[in-house]
Amino acid sequence: KLDRYKWTIVNKPGHFISIPKGDIKIDHSYQRDKINQVRVNEFASKWDWVKLGVLSVSLRDGFWYVMDGQHRKLAADKRSDITELPCMVFDIEDQKTEAAMFVGLNSNKTAVSGVDRFKALLVAEVESAVGLNKLIQSTGHKVGMSSSGSVVSCIMCVWKCYERDKARMESLWPLIADVSNGFPITDVLV
C-alpha cells in the first residue's frame, strides 16, 4: 500500500515524558493571543487528568514549547498541587516548523456533535439527560440528525432549556412536538 497509494510519513514519532510545568514555554509569536480565561479557570477549578490528556510539545533549541495545550498548561500554572504535565515531545528543527505543526494540530480536530454528546450523557446516566430522553420518547420522537420524521436534531438546545427550567420544558414539550407536525424539531422551533 505504501507504494501503491504513495503514503508518506512527515515527522518522526514523539516520545512521552512528564515535564515540570514551569519548564514548558509558550511561544507567543504563533500561539493564540486571545486566551479563553473562562476555559482556563474552569479547567483549573475542576482538574481532570483524563480531560487533560497529553500536551503536544516541541523540543527546540534545548527548551520545551507547548504546541497544543496552551489553555491546559495555563490552568496547571494556577494550581500549586499540579507540578508536572504529561507530554508527547517531538524534536522540531525550528520555530517555523513548530508553528506549522501548531496549525496542523489545530486544523484537523472535529468537534463532537450535540447528538453524540447527548448519547454519551445517556450512557453516563446523567439524570437530566435520561429524564429529557424519556420526555422526548413520550411523544414518539427520538434524538438524531435526520432531516425528516420525528427527530430532535437540536438536542443540546433542548437539553439546556430542560436543565434551565425542567417544569416549563415538560409543559411545553407536547406543544413543541405537536407543532413540529412530523418534521424534525430544530432550535428555531424550540
Order of alpha helices (4+ residues) and beta strands (2+ residues): alpha-beta-beta-alpha-alpha-beta-beta-alpha-beta-alpha-alpha-alpha-beta-beta-alpha-alpha
